[in-house]
Amino acid sequence: MPLTILVADDDFATRLSITDYLEITGYSVIAAENGKEALGLVDEFQPHLIVTDITMPEMDGYEFVRRVRTRPAFRLLPVIFLTERTSTQERIRGYQMGCDNYLAKPFELQELGAVIRSLLDRYALIAQAPSRSPEPEPTPTEARSRANGKPEADFFTQKSETDDRPSPSQNAPSLTQREREVLDLLTEGLSNIQIGDRLHLSPRTVEKHVSSLFRKTQSNNRAELVRFAMEHHLVGNW
């Protein structure tokens, strides 16, 4: 399934040229002529990246991106601003709103394509390869056990000799079967749309499950959620 990109721009010619170029490149594109319309499309289509103008009627790009960032499932969603505003203060404001990159108008479509590929590749790496947390310092009891060459014992995480899979840690939250299914696919780097296709769920239902996972694990984004799942052995243990 091609990756989905949302393009928001009130100028029809700009919107059409970007859409045509990205579709020829192999992306699936949805388009909106203002931030208000674009916000509804975010909820409906769960795009992988947003390209948006700043100056638009009804809702400008700043407010549009600010509202997108309030949704837990979209805190890491890559955003590119297209703008004729090139002052330092305008750029700072955009980055504070959650913009990943700026392209000043007029711009080359090939450059836009290169920026999009770079952001999508980086996002995929973050989602699929979470960094490992530093190993905590051993407790005095653990230190003595290691010094004596004895294996560490943990009453809550011992495994049987016939089961090689790690058990969920003692502090792991209780997840529903569907949440575990969503979490497994999320750790594979799938988007909400792809997870919905795999589990035959609507994007809105998937977003609710992802939001629930954020809440139960106290994670702020997908990278933290995947890291938490790995550290607490929540993946592939059911």
C-alpha positions as a Markdown table, in Angstrom:
| # | Residue | x | y | z |
|---|---|---|---|---|
| 1 | Met | 0.0 | 0.0 | 0.0 |
| 2 | Pro | 1.5 | 3.4 | -1.0 |
| 3 | Leu | 2.2 | 5.9 | 1.8 |
| 4 | Thr | -0.4 | 8.7 | 2.1 |
| 5 | Ile | 0.5 | 12.4 | 2.0 |
| 6 | Leu | -1.9 | 15.2 | 2.9 |
| 7 | Val | -1.4 | 18.4 | 0.9 |
| 8 | Ala | -3.1 | 21.6 | 2.1 |
| 9 | Asp | -2.9 | 24.8 | 0.1 |
| 10 | Asp | -5.5 | 27.3 | -0.9 |
| 11 | Asp | -3.8 | 27.9 | -4.3 |
| 12 | Phe | -5.3 | 25.5 | -6.8 |
| 13 | Ala | -2.4 | 25.4 | -9.2 |
| 14 | Thr | 0.1 | 24.7 | -6.4 |
| 15 | Arg | -2.1 | 22.0 | -4.9 |
| 16 | Leu | -2.6 | 20.4 | -8.2 |
| 17 | Ser | 1.1 | 20.4 | -9.2 |
| 18 | Ile | 2.2 | 18.9 | -5.9 |
| 19 | Thr | -0.6 | 16.3 | -6.0 |
| 20 | Asp | 0.3 | 15.2 | -9.6 |
| 21 | Tyr | 4.0 | 15.0 | -8.9 |
| 22 | Leu | 3.6 | 13.0 | -5.7 |
| 23 | Glu | 1.1 | 10.6 | -7.3 |
| 24 | Ile | 3.5 | 10.0 | -10.2 |
| 25 | Thr | 6.3 | 9.4 | -7.6 |
| 26 | Gly | 4.2 | 6.6 | -6.1 |
| 27 | Tyr | 2.4 | 8.2 | -3.1 |
| 28 | Ser | -1.3 | 8.3 | -2.4 |
| 29 | Val | -2.3 | 12.0 | -2.0 |
| 30 | Ile | -5.3 | 13.7 | -0.4 |
| 31 | Ala | -5.7 | 17.4 | -0.8 |
| 32 | Ala | -7.4 | 20.3 | 1.0 |
| 33 | Glu | -7.8 | 24.0 | 0.3 |
| 34 | Asn | -7.6 | 25.2 | 4.0 |
| 35 | Gly | -6.6 | 24.0 | 7.4 |
| 36 | Lys | -10.1 | 23.3 | 8.6 |
| 37 | Glu | -10.7 | 20.9 | 5.7 |
| 38 | Ala | -7.3 | 19.4 | 6.2 |
| 39 | Leu | -7.9 | 18.7 | 9.9 |
| 40 | Gly | -10.9 | 16.5 | 9.0 |
| 41 | Leu | -8.9 | 14.6 | 6.4 |
| 42 | Val | -6.2 | 13.9 | 9.0 |
| 43 | Asp | -8.7 | 12.1 | 11.2 |
| 44 | Glu | -10.3 | 10.3 | 8.3 |
| 45 | Phe | -7.2 | 9.1 | 6.3 |
| 46 | Gln | -4.4 | 9.0 | 8.9 |
| 47 | Pro | -1.7 | 10.4 | 6.6 |
| 48 | His | 2.0 | 9.5 | 6.9 |
| 49 | Leu | 3.1 | 13.1 | 6.2 |
| 50 | Ile | 1.7 | 16.6 | 5.8 |
| 51 | Val | 2.6 | 19.3 | 3.3 |
| 52 | Thr | 0.8 | 22.5 | 4.2 |
| 53 | Asp | 0.8 | 26.2 | 3.2 |
| 54 | Ile | 0.8 | 28.7 | 6.1 |
| 55 | Thr | -1.5 | 31.4 | 4.8 |
| 56 | Met | -4.9 | 29.8 | 4.2 |
| 57 | Pro | -8.5 | 30.9 | 4.8 |
| 58 | Glu | -10.7 | 29.6 | 7.7 |
| 59 | Met | -7.7 | 28.0 | 9.5 |
| 60 | Asp | -4.0 | 28.8 | 8.7 |
| 61 | Gly | -1.2 | 26.3 | 8.7 |
| 62 | Tyr | 0.1 | 27.2 | 12.1 |
| 63 | Glu | -3.3 | 26.5 | 13.8 |
| 64 | Phe | -3.8 | 23.4 | 11.7 |
| 65 | Val | -0.5 | 21.9 | 12.7 |
| 66 | Arg | -1.0 | 22.9 | 16.3 |
| 67 | Arg | -4.3 | 21.0 | 16.5 |
| 68 | Val | -2.8 | 18.0 | 14.7 |
| 69 | Arg | 0.0 | 17.9 | 17.4 |
| 70 | Thr | -2.6 | 17.7 | 20.2 |
| 71 | Arg | -3.6 | 14.2 | 19.0 |
| 72 | Pro | -1.3 | 11.6 | 20.6 |
| 73 | Ala | -1.2 | 9.4 | 17.5 |
| 74 | Phe | 0.2 | 12.3 | 15.4 |
| 75 | Arg | 2.8 | 13.8 | 17.7 |
| 76 | Leu | 5.6 | 12.4 | 15.4 |
| 77 | Leu | 3.8 | 13.0 | 12.1 |
| 78 | Pro | 6.3 | 14.7 | 9.7 |
| 79 | Val | 5.2 | 18.2 | 8.6 |
| 80 | Ile | 6.5 | 20.4 | 5.9 |
| 81 | Phe | 5.6 | 24.1 | 5.7 |
| 82 | Leu | 5.3 | 25.8 | 2.3 |
| 83 | Thr | 5.5 | 29.5 | 2.7 |
| 84 | Glu | 6.4 | 32.9 | 1.3 |
| 85 | Arg | 7.2 | 34.0 | 4.9 |
| 86 | Thr | 10.9 | 33.6 | 5.2 |
| 87 | Ser | 11.7 | 35.8 | 8.3 |
| 88 | Thr | 13.5 | 34.2 | 11.2 |
| 89 | Gln | 10.6 | 34.8 | 13.6 |
| 90 | Glu | 8.2 | 33.1 | 11.2 |
| 91 | Arg | 10.4 | 30.1 | 11.0 |
| 92 | Ile | 10.8 | 29.9 | 14.7 |
| 93 | Arg | 7.1 | 30.1 | 15.2 |
| 94 | Gly | 6.7 | 27.2 | 12.7 |
| 95 | Tyr | 9.2 | 25.0 | 14.5 |
| 96 | Gln | 7.5 | 25.8 | 17.8 |
| 97 | Met | 4.2 | 24.6 | 16.2 |
| 98 | Gly | 5.8 | 21.3 | 15.3 |
| 99 | Cys | 7.1 | 21.8 | 11.7 |
| 100 | Asp | 9.9 | 19.5 | 10.6 |
| 101 | Asn | 11.0 | 21.5 | 7.5 |
| 102 | Tyr | 10.4 | 24.7 | 5.6 |
| 103 | Leu | 10.3 | 25.2 | 1.8 |
| 104 | Ala | 10.1 | 28.8 | 0.6 |
| 105 | Lys | 7.8 | 29.5 | -2.3 |
| 106 | Pro | 8.6 | 29.2 | -5.2 |
| 107 | Phe | 10.2 | 25.8 | -4.8 |
| 108 | Glu | 11.2 | 22.9 | -7.0 |
| 109 | Leu | 9.1 | 19.8 | -6.9 |
| 110 | Gln | 12.2 | 17.6 | -6.9 |
| 111 | Glu | 13.4 | 19.3 | -3.8 |
| 112 | Leu | 10.0 | 18.7 | -2.1 |
| 113 | Gly | 10.2 | 15.0 | -3.1 |
| 114 | Ala | 13.7 | 14.7 | -1.6 |
| 115 | Val | 12.6 | 16.3 | 1.7 |
| 116 | Ile | 9.6 | 14.0 | 1.9 |
| 117 | Arg | 11.6 | 10.9 | 1.4 |
| 118 | Ser | 14.2 | 12.0 | 4.0 |
| 119 | Leu | 11.5 | 12.7 | 6.6 |
| 120 | Leu | 9.6 | 9.4 | 5.9 |
| 121 | Asp | 12.8 | 7.4 | 6.1 |
| 122 | Arg | 13.7 | 9.1 | 9.4 |
| 123 | Tyr | 10.3 | 8.4 | 10.8 |
| 124 | Ala | 10.5 | 4.8 | 9.8 |
| 125 | Leu | 13.8 | 4.4 | 11.6 |
| 126 | Ile | 12.4 | 6.0 | 14.8 |
| 127 | Ala | 9.3 | 3.7 | 14.7 |
| 128 | Gln | 11.1 | 0.5 | 13.9 |
| 129 | Ala | 14.4 | 0.8 | 15.9 |
| 130 | Pro | 13.8 | 2.4 | 19.3 |
| 131 | Ser | 16.9 | 3.2 | 21.3 |
| 132 | Arg | 17.7 | 1.0 | 24.2 |
| 133 | Ser | 17.6 | 2.6 | 27.7 |
| 134 | Pro | 20.8 | 2.4 | 29.8 |
| 135 | Glu | 20.9 | -0.7 | 31.9 |
| 136 | Pro | 20.0 | 0.3 | 35.5 |
| 137 | Glu | 22.6 | -0.1 | 38.3 |
| 138 | Pro | 22.2 | -3.5 | 40.0 |
| 139 | Thr | 20.8 | -3.6 | 43.5 |
| 140 | Pro | 23.1 | -4.8 | 46.3 |
| 141 | Thr | 21.4 | -8.2 | 46.2 |
| 142 | Glu | 21.9 | -8.5 | 42.5 |
| 143 | Ala | 25.5 | -7.4 | 42.8 |
| 144 | Arg | 26.2 | -10.1 | 45.4 |
| 145 | Ser | 24.5 | -12.7 | 43.2 |
| 146 | Arg | 26.6 | -11.8 | 40.2 |
| 147 | Ala | 29.8 | -11.8 | 42.2 |
| 148 | Asn | 29.0 | -15.3 | 43.5 |
| 149 | Gly | 28.3 | -16.5 | 40.0 |
| 150 | Lys | 24.6 | -17.3 | 40.9 |
| 151 | Pro | 21.8 | -16.6 | 38.4 |
| 152 | Glu | 19.5 | -13.8 | 39.3 |
| 153 | Ala | 16.1 | -14.9 | 40.5 |
| 154 | Asp | 12.9 | -13.0 | 40.0 |
| 155 | Phe | 9.8 | -14.6 | 41.3 |
| 156 | Phe | 7.6 | -12.6 | 38.9 |
| 157 | Thr | 9.5 | -13.2 | 35.7 |
| 158 | Gln | 10.8 | -16.8 | 36.0 |
| 159 | Lys | 10.3 | -18.8 | 32.8 |
| 160 | Ser | 9.7 | -22.5 | 32.5 |
| 161 | Glu | 12.4 | -24.6 | 30.8 |
| 162 | Thr | 10.1 | -25.3 | 27.9 |
| 163 | Asp | 9.2 | -21.7 | 27.2 |
| 164 | Asp | 11.9 | -19.5 | 25.7 |
| 165 | Arg | 9.7 | -16.4 | 25.4 |
| 166 | Pro | 10.2 | -13.6 | 28.0 |
| 167 | Ser | 7.2 | -13.1 | 30.2 |
| 168 | Pro | 5.7 | -9.6 | 30.6 |
| 169 | Ser | 7.5 | -7.7 | 33.4 |
| 170 | Gln | 5.9 | -7.2 | 36.8 |
| 171 | Asn | 5.1 | -3.5 | 36.1 |
| 172 | Ala | 3.6 | -4.1 | 32.6 |
| 173 | Pro | 0.1 | -2.7 | 32.2 |
| 174 | Ser | -2.9 | -4.9 | 31.5 |
| 175 | Leu | -3.7 | -4.8 | 27.8 |
| 176 | Thr | -6.7 | -6.1 | 26.0 |
| 177 | Gln | -6.3 | -8.7 | 23.2 |
| 178 | Arg | -7.0 | -6.1 | 20.5 |
| 179 | Glu | -4.5 | -3.7 | 22.1 |
| 180 | Arg | -1.9 | -6.4 | 22.0 |
| 181 | Glu | -2.7 | -7.0 | 18.3 |
| 182 | Val | -2.4 | -3.3 | 17.5 |
| 183 | Leu | 0.8 | -3.0 | 19.5 |
| 184 | Asp | 2.4 | -6.0 | 17.7 |
| 185 | Leu | 1.8 | -4.3 | 14.3 |
| 186 | Leu | 2.8 | -0.9 | 15.6 |
| 187 | Thr | 6.2 | -2.3 | 16.6 |
| 188 | Glu | 6.6 | -3.5 | 13.0 |
| 189 | Gly | 6.4 | 0.2 | 11.9 |
| 190 | Leu | 2.9 | 0.0 | 10.3 |
| 191 | Ser | 0.8 | 3.1 | 10.1 |
| 192 | Asn | -2.7 | 3.3 | 11.6 |
| 193 | Ile | -4.2 | 2.8 | 8.1 |
| 194 | Gln | -2.0 | -0.3 | 7.5 |
| 195 | Ile | -2.9 | -1.7 | 11.0 |
| 196 | Gly | -6.6 | -1.1 | 10.3 |
| 197 | Asp | -6.3 | -3.0 | 7.0 |
| 198 | Arg | -4.5 | -5.9 | 8.7 |
| 199 | Leu | -7.0 | -6.2 | 11.5 |
| 200 | His | -10.1 | -5.1 | 9.6 |
| 201 | Leu | -10.6 | -2.0 | 11.8 |
| 202 | Ser | -11.4 | 1.6 | 10.9 |
| 203 | Pro | -8.6 | 4.2 | 11.2 |
| 204 | Arg | -10.6 | 5.9 | 14.0 |
| 205 | Thr | -10.8 | 2.6 | 15.9 |
| 206 | Val | -7.1 | 2.0 | 15.5 |
| 207 | Glu | -6.4 | 5.6 | 16.8 |
| 208 | Lys | -8.5 | 4.9 | 19.9 |
| 209 | His | -6.5 | 1.8 | 20.6 |
| 210 | Val | -3.2 | 3.6 | 20.0 |
| 211 | Ser | -4.3 | 6.4 | 22.3 |
| 212 | Ser | -5.2 | 3.8 | 25.0 |
| 213 | Leu | -1.8 | 2.3 | 24.6 |
| 214 | Phe | -0.2 | 5.7 | 25.1 |
| 215 | Arg | -2.2 | 6.3 | 28.2 |
| 216 | Lys | -1.6 | 2.9 | 29.8 |
| 217 | Thr | 2.2 | 3.0 | 29.1 |
| 218 | Gln | 2.5 | 6.7 | 29.8 |
| 219 | Ser | 4.2 | 7.2 | 26.5 |
| 220 | Asn | 4.3 | 10.5 | 24.5 |
| 221 | Asn | 4.9 | 9.1 | 21.1 |
| 222 | Arg | 5.3 | 5.9 | 19.1 |
| 223 | Ala | 9.0 | 5.6 | 19.7 |
| 224 | Glu | 8.5 | 5.7 | 23.4 |
| 225 | Leu | 5.6 | 3.2 | 23.2 |
| 226 | Val | 7.7 | 0.7 | 21.1 |
| 227 | Arg | 10.6 | 1.1 | 23.5 |
| 228 | Phe | 8.3 | 0.4 | 26.5 |
| 229 | Ala | 6.8 | -2.7 | 24.8 |
| 230 | Met | 10.2 | -4.1 | 24.1 |
| 231 | Glu | 11.6 | -3.4 | 27.6 |
| 232 | His | 8.5 | -4.9 | 29.3 |
| 233 | His | 8.2 | -7.9 | 26.9 |
| 234 | Leu | 4.7 | -6.9 | 25.7 |
| 235 | Val | 5.3 | -8.0 | 22.1 |
| 236 | Gly | 4.7 | -11.6 | 20.9 |
| 237 | Asn | 3.9 | -13.0 | 24.3 |
| 238 | Trp | 0.2 | -13.8 | 24.0 |
